[in-house]
Amino acid sequence: MSPATPSITLDQWLAEETLVRQRQDAGPGAGVSTLAQIGSKNGLQTLQAMLQGELPYAPIFDTLDFLLIHVAAGEAVFQGTPGLQHGNPLGTVHGGWFATLLDSALGCAVHTLIPSGRGYTTTQLNVNLVKALTPKVTRVRAEGKVVHCGRQLATAEARLVGPDGTLYAHATTTCLIFDFPNATQAQS
């Protein structure tokens, strides 16, 4: 079987993006879920509900023009549209955009393995930019996968790729996992 051509891959990516945006537009929009909304859900259930438009999606998705495309246990995929508004003075996409997209995929991959009543935060983020990105690249994907998830610490790795398979950056993270304050109260 031959690999997909970049145009077919991009068409598939755009079709998936359209479906996700339709679900999000039909849902509550951008915002932050309350502890009451997510208290009984584990991380995977929370992200699936966000992806289905049942819970608000993060406001940063609109700010930086990216969105959650896929989640599974230990995995999260975000898709972004690099634009002129993300540019640095040299005309390429700012490293902070790369980092935010990768951090989102890394953190949400960890989030998929978190039980209800617990949360996480990034404690370390390492990003390696390996190729410049310009708005000529219409879409990129940050594909995050958990390497290890324990009771208090998790690690994950991610790659930022174009539809033709070009690698633009890769990253790793360490996340701290903690109990939500009053989580047991929110579940009752």
C-alpha positions in Angstrom: 0.0 0.0 0.0 1.5 3.4 -1.0 1.4 6.3 1.5 -1.2 9.0 1.1 -0.3 12.0 -1.0 -0.1 15.3 0.9 -3.2 16.7 -0.9 -5.3 13.6 0.2 -4.0 13.9 3.7 -4.8 17.7 3.8 -8.3 17.0 2.4 -8.8 14.5 5.2 -7.5 16.9 7.8 -9.8 19.7 6.6 -12.8 17.3 6.6 -12.1 16.3 10.2 -11.6 19.9 11.2 -15.0 20.8 9.7 -16.8 18.1 11.7 -15.2 19.2 14.9 -16.0 22.9 14.3 -19.6 22.0 13.5 -19.9 20.1 16.8 -18.3 22.9 18.7 -20.4 25.6 17.1 -23.5 23.6 18.1 -22.3 23.4 21.7 -21.6 25.9 24.5 -18.6 27.6 22.7 -15.4 28.7 24.2 -15.2 28.8 28.0 -14.1 26.8 31.1 -16.0 23.8 32.4 -17.1 23.9 36.0 -16.1 21.4 38.5 -19.7 20.3 38.7 -19.7 19.6 34.9 -16.5 17.5 35.0 -16.3 16.2 38.6 -17.6 12.7 37.8 -15.7 12.4 34.5 -12.2 11.1 34.0 -9.9 13.0 31.8 -10.7 11.0 28.6 -14.4 11.5 29.2 -13.9 15.2 29.7 -11.9 15.7 26.5 -14.4 13.5 24.5 -17.2 15.7 25.8 -15.3 18.8 24.7 -14.6 17.2 21.3 -18.4 16.4 20.9 -19.4 19.9 21.8 -21.0 18.9 25.1 -18.5 20.9 27.2 -16.9 24.3 26.4 -13.7 24.2 24.5 -10.7 26.2 25.7 -10.7 29.9 24.6 -7.1 29.7 23.5 -8.3 27.6 20.6 -9.9 30.7 19.1 -7.0 33.0 20.1 -4.3 30.9 18.3 -6.5 29.2 15.7 -6.1 25.6 16.6 -8.4 22.9 17.9 -8.5 19.4 19.4 -9.1 16.9 16.7 -8.7 13.5 18.3 -8.3 11.9 21.8 -7.8 8.3 22.9 -6.2 6.8 26.0 -2.7 8.3 26.2 -3.1 10.3 23.0 -4.2 13.7 21.9 -4.0 15.4 18.4 -4.4 19.1 17.8 -4.6 20.8 14.4 -3.6 24.4 13.8 -3.6 27.0 11.1 -0.4 29.0 11.1 -1.2 32.5 10.1 0.3 36.0 9.7 -1.0 36.8 13.1 1.4 34.2 14.6 4.4 35.7 12.9 7.6 37.0 14.2 9.6 39.9 12.7 11.3 37.6 10.3 8.0 36.4 8.7 8.0 32.9 10.1 5.7 31.5 12.8 6.7 32.5 16.3 8.2 29.7 18.5 5.6 30.4 21.1 2.8 29.2 18.7 4.7 26.0 18.2 5.2 25.6 22.0 1.5 26.3 22.8 0.2 23.8 20.2 2.7 21.1 21.4 2.0 21.8 25.1 -1.7 21.4 24.4 -1.2 18.0 22.7 1.2 16.9 25.4 -1.0 18.0 28.3 -4.2 16.6 26.9 -2.5 13.3 26.2 -1.7 13.1 29.9 -5.2 14.4 30.7 -6.7 11.3 29.0 -5.2 9.1 31.7 -6.3 11.2 34.7 -9.0 9.8 36.9 -12.0 11.9 38.0 -11.2 14.3 40.9 -7.7 14.8 39.7 -5.9 17.4 37.6 -2.5 18.1 36.1 -0.2 20.9 35.3 2.9 21.2 33.1 6.1 21.4 35.2 8.6 21.1 32.4 8.3 21.7 28.6 11.1 21.1 26.2 10.5 22.2 22.6 12.9 21.6 19.6 12.1 23.6 16.5 13.7 21.8 13.6 12.2 23.6 10.5 10.7 27.1 10.0 7.0 27.3 9.6 5.3 30.0 7.5 1.6 30.7 6.7 2.2 28.9 3.3 1.8 25.7 5.3 -2.0 25.6 5.6 -2.3 23.1 8.5 -0.1 21.3 11.0 -0.8 18.7 13.6 0.6 18.3 17.1 0.4 14.6 17.9 1.0 13.9 21.6 1.5 10.5 23.3 2.1 9.6 26.9 5.3 7.9 27.7 4.6 7.3 31.4 1.7 8.1 33.7 2.1 7.5 37.5 0.2 8.7 40.5 2.0 12.1 40.7 4.1 12.5 37.6 3.5 11.9 33.9 5.7 12.3 30.8 4.8 12.7 27.2 6.2 13.4 23.8 4.8 15.1 20.7 5.6 15.9 17.1 4.4 18.9 15.1 4.0 17.7 11.4 2.6 19.0 8.2 0.2 17.0 6.0 3.1 15.8 3.9 4.8 14.4 6.9 7.4 17.2 7.3 8.5 17.5 10.9 8.5 21.1 12.2 9.1 20.5 15.9 9.1 17.9 18.6 8.7 18.3 22.3 8.6 16.5 25.7 6.8 17.4 28.9 6.7 16.4 32.6 3.3 17.0 34.3 2.4 17.0 38.0 -0.8 15.2 38.8 -2.8 16.3 41.8 -6.1 16.0 43.6 -8.7 18.8 42.9 -9.5 20.6 46.1 -13.0 19.7 47.2 -13.3 17.1 44.3 -15.2 14.7 46.5 -17.8 17.5 47.3 -18.3 18.2 43.6 -19.0 14.5 42.8 -21.8 14.3 45.4 
